[in-house]
Amino acid sequence: MAKKIVLAYSGGLDTSVILKWLKETYKAEIIAFAADLGQGEELDTVEERAKKTGAKKVYIDDLREEFVRDFVFPMLRGNAIYETGYLLGTSIARPLIAKRQIEIARKEKAEYIAHGATGKGNDQVRFELTAYALMPNIKIIAPWREWNFKSRTDLIDYAKKHKIPVPVTKDKPYSSDRNLLHISYEGGILEDITKEPPEDIFQITISPQNAPDKPEYIEVEFKAGDPIAINGKKMKPHILLDTLNKIGGRNGIGRDDIVENRFVGMKSRGVYETPGGTIIHKARRALEAITLDREVLRIKDSLMPKYAELIYYGFWFSPERELLQQFIDTASKNVEGKVRLKLYKGNVIIAGRESKKSLYMEKMATFEKDDVYNQKDAEGFIKLNALRLRIRAMLDI
């Protein structure tokens, strides 16, 4: 009986070549699996191309709602940002893709799975940590760690030789990854960090300087830490994020150019478009500022780098991430209300916020006359906090 291999297949250069290579090298039955996470028309020809390249069976699963509801929104509750600004758009997609890949492997009684991640990158770790966490005895094939190809140029040549249709050329060799949270670009011309990314690579955001000269105002409503409505209209999570992508995109919001530290140790440049995620993050932080207790917010913020690192490294299905998530979700219960935002040429500006759970009291904070705060109380407060400083100074004297 022929081996069965479930391949995480995007239809891009790497996985298109991998499908053919697996079939030739392993003499196996290839089951191609593509996850619809919001790539749009990129998936239109995936089934046809996979079968033409040699796939026995093709799964194209619409995972958009699950992706945003069970992965993106829980992550955004944690305000997860990796290093200097990466909103983890690719990182958070990998555990869901691998989870579904394992489900298909069980269904098809396949003992192997395969992926197109390189031996230099983070995705190999993310895919495989998830796979082992969910199916400890699964066998994994990572062609980039096995074959003799040395570069994507080699893959393009192989694809031409075998007449495999791929969306990459030697003239435009960078790769991209798209889902409902973001689009990332890396490799090729972007490896020269001294140069600005070319304008024509961007797909969902207009250049800030070409964005409208008039600001656009929107209102985002939250409940238990998650956005639930835009301008009073309630939406399912994936519809809401897609809508914010369009709104943010036309206002030039969400572009970032980052050099980040990969898990394997090297630095890598990534260029990102994350319009909807940027808006949600900024709005949510404004709401947290009025609804969370000071010390809860400080503890939550202190845990954010570790939480973001766990997601970036691929430990979504780990006990430590799940433990942190419980704290984050508990802390987010009172994060509800509305935030008014002014979107203007790449900027997300807070234009107002309100919440029934707000801890902000105008009569307490005012500089005008009040009858709720005795300013004389501050004298004792200051003296108690100064006590250790005074003692040290006394010793010096």
N, C-alpha and C positions, 0 to 999 in steps of 0.2 A: 504493500500500500504506500502510495506517494506521501511524502511529508506535506503537511499543511503549514503555511506561513501566513500570518495576518500582518500585512504591511500597513503602517500608518502612511497614507498616500495623499499628497497634496496636489499632485499633477504638475509640480514645479520641476526644475531641472534635476535635482538630486534624486527625488523619489521616482521620477520617470525612468531614469537610468537604472536605479536600484531594482525596480520591478523586473526589468529585462535581465539584469545581472543575477538576481536571485533565481530566476527560472532556469537560467543556463548553468549556474554554478551548483545549485542544490537539487536540480531536477525535481522541483517541488511544485505543488499546487499553490498558487498565490491568490490570497484573498485580500483585495485592496479595500482599505477603509478610509473614507474621508469624512471629517467632522465639519459640519456647517456651523461655524461660529460667527457668521456674519461677513463672509468673504464676498458675498454678492455674486456677480456674474462669473467670477473666477471658477465657480463650481459647475458652470453650465455644460462644459465639455469633458468633465472629469471621468464620468463613467465610460464614455465612448473612447477616450484616450487610454484608460486603464485596460479595457478589454482588447483594444487594438495592440497594446504593448504586451499582452499575454496574461492578464488576470483572468482567473477562472470565475470569480465572483466579485461583485463590487457592492460595498455598503456606503451609502451617503446618508448620514444621520443628521437631522436637524436638532442641534444641541443648544441653540441660541438662548432659549428661555432658561434652561438649566445652568448654562454658563454664567449668565448675568445674575440670576437669583441665588445660586448656591456657591458660586466662586467669586465673581467680581464684587458683588455687594458686600459679602462678608469681609473680603479683603479691604474694601474701601472704608468699612466701619473701623478698621484698625489704623486708618490714615497711613497705609504702608507706602513708603517711598524708599527706594534703594539708593544709597549714597547721595549723589548730588541732584537727583531729580527724576529718576526713572520710576514711572508709575506701574511697572511690572506687567505690561500688557501681554507679552509673550510668556513670561514665567507662569502666570495664573491660568493660561490656557492648557499647558502641558499636562497637568494632573488629570484634567477632564478627558483629554484625548486618550491618554494612557488607560484611564479607568474604562472607557468604552471599548478600547482595543482589547483589554483583558476579558470584558464581557463577551465580545465576539469570539475570542479564542475559546472560551468555555462552550459557547453555543455550537461552534464549528468543530469542537474537539481537536483543536490545533495545539500542538505542543511547542510551536515557535511563534514569536512575534519579531518584527523587524522595524527599524526606524531609519530616517535619513539624517540624523544628527551627526555632526563631525566629531572626531576625536579631540578637537581643540575646544569645543564649546560647552555651554551649560546644558543644552537640551538633552544630551545623552544621559546626563545625571538625572534630570527631571523625569524623563520617560522611564528610566530603569528603576529608580527608587520607587516610583509609583507602582510599576509592574510587580516588583518583588514584595512590596507591602500588601498587595491585593492577591497575588498568586505566587507564593514563595518558590515553587518548583518550575516556574516558567523558564523556557530557554530563549535567550535573546540574541538576535543577529544584528550587529552594527556594521554594515558594509564598509563605512569609512575607516574602520579599524582593521579591516581585513584585505580589501582589494589593493590593486597596484596603482590606481589613479592617484595623482598627486595634487590636482587642482581642478577648479571648476572648468577651466579651459579644456582639460582632458575629457571632462564629462560632455562638454559641448561637442567635441570631436566624435566621441562615442555615439552620442545621440544622432548626429548627422549620418554617421556610418550605418546605423541601424534604422534610420528614418523614423526616429522617435520625435514627435512634435513637442517642443519645449518653448516656454515664454521668455527665454533669456538668450542674449547674443553676446558675442565678444565685445561689441561696441557698448553694451549696457549690462555689464556683468555683475552689478550688485544684486543682492537678494533681498526680498521683502517678505514680511509675514503680516497677515491682516486678520483681524477679528473685530468684534463689536467694540472692544475697548481701545484698540489702537492699530496703527500700522508702523512696523519697524523696518528700517533699511540698514544694511551692513554690507561690508565687503567691497571689492572692486575699487572704484574711484573714491569711495568714502574712506579707504584705509589711509589716505593722505590727510592727516589731521590738521595740516596747515591751511587747508582749503575749505571754503564754505560749501555746503552741499548745494548742488545745482537745483534751481527752482523747479525744473521739470520732473523731479522725482516725487514731489508731494502730490497726493491724490485726493485728500479729503479736506484740506485746509487751504484757504486763499492766503497769499502773502499778507502779513499785517499792513504793510504800506499800501496795498491795493484793496484793503477792506473798506467798507462804507465809512464815510466821514461823519455819519450820524450814529450815535450809540444806540444799541438795542437793549431794552430792559426786559427781563424775564423774572418770574417768581417760581422758585422750586420749593415744594412742600415735602417734609420728611416725617417719617413715623418710625420709632424704634431704631433710628440711625440710618434708615434707607430712604432714598427719594421715592415718592409715590405719585407725584403730580407735577405738571408744568403748567403755569398760568391757570391753575384751578382744574385742569383736566387730568384725571387719574389714568394711569397707563400701566400695563404689565412691564416688569423690569427691562426686558430686552427692547421693547418699543420705546420706553422712556430714554434709555441710553442712546439708541439710534437717533431719536429726535434731538437730543442734546448734541450729538455729533454733527448733525446738520446745522443747528443753530450756531454752535461754536465754530464750525468749519467756515461758515460764511463771514465770521468776524475775526478770522486769523488766529484763533485760540488753540493752544495745545502743542505747538511745535517745540522740540527740544533736541539739542545736539550734545551728547554725553560721551565721555570716555569713562568706562566703568571697569571694575575689577571682576573678571570672571572667576568662578569657583575653582577652576583648575590652576589659576595663578597669574595668567597674563592679563594685560589691559586690552580693552577692545572698544572701538568707537561704535556707537549706535545713534541713529537719527530717528526721531519718533514723532508721530502725530497722535495726540490723545485729547481731542477737544472735549468730548462729553465727560470723560474721567476727570479732566482738569477742573471743569465747572463744578462737578459734584464734590470734589475734594475741597475746593475753596469755600463752597456754600456750607458744607458740613462742618468745617472748622469754625465758621462764623456762628453756627448754631450751638456747637459744643461750648463755645466761649460763654454763652449765657445759660446753658442748661446743666453743665457738669460742675460739681464741686471742685474747688481748687486742687485739693490733694489727689482726688481721683484722676483729674485731668493730667496732673504732673506724673503720676505713676503710669498712666496709659501712654503718655508721650515718651517716657523713659524706656518703655518696652517696645516702642515702634521700630527702632533699628533692628532689634533681634527678630521681631515678627517679619519684617520685610526681608531680612536675610534668609530666614527659613523658607520663604516662598521663592526667592531668587535661586536658592541652592537646590530646591526640589523636594523639600520636606513637608509638603502639604498634608500627606497622610502619615503624620508622625504624632506621637503622644504629646510632645511639647507644643506643637502648633495647635493641636486641639485644645490643650489646656489654656493657652493664651487666648484662643478664640472664645472660650467660655467667659473669661474675664472681660474681653472686649464687648461681647454681646450683652453681658449684664450691665456694663457701664453705658451702653448705648440705648438702654430702655427709655431713658428720659430725653433722648435727643430727638425731639419732635417740634414741629413748627414750620414757619415759612421764612425764606430768605429771598430778598429782592436783590437782583444782580444787574449791574451795568456792564455790558460787553462792548468793548471798544478797541479796535485795532490790536488784537492780541492780548488785551488786558481783561481780567475778571475783577471787577470792582464791587465791593459790598455797598449796596445802596439802602439797606434796611434789613432788620430781622425782628421776628416776634415769635413768642412761644408761651403757651399756657404753663409750661414747666420752667419758665425763666427764673433764674436766681438773681437777676439784675433788678434792683429796686431803685428807681429814680429818686425817691424821697430820701433814701439812705446815702446815695452817691452825690447828691446835688451840692454845689458850692453856694447855693442860696440858703436862706433861713430854713431850718428844719427842727423838729421836736422828737427825733428818733435816735439821734446820736449825740452823746455827750463828749465833746472834744477834749475835756479834761482827762478822760479815761486814757488818752494816748500817753500821758506823762508817765504813768506807772508801767504801761506796756513797753515804752522805750527804755526806762530804767532797768527793768528786768532783763531785756535783751542786751543791755549794755553792761550788765554786771560782770561777766567774764572778761570783757575788754578793760573795764576799770581795774579789776584785780590784777591783770597782767601789767597794766601801766603802773600800779602801785608797787609791784615788785621791781620794776625798772627804776623807779624813783629811789 
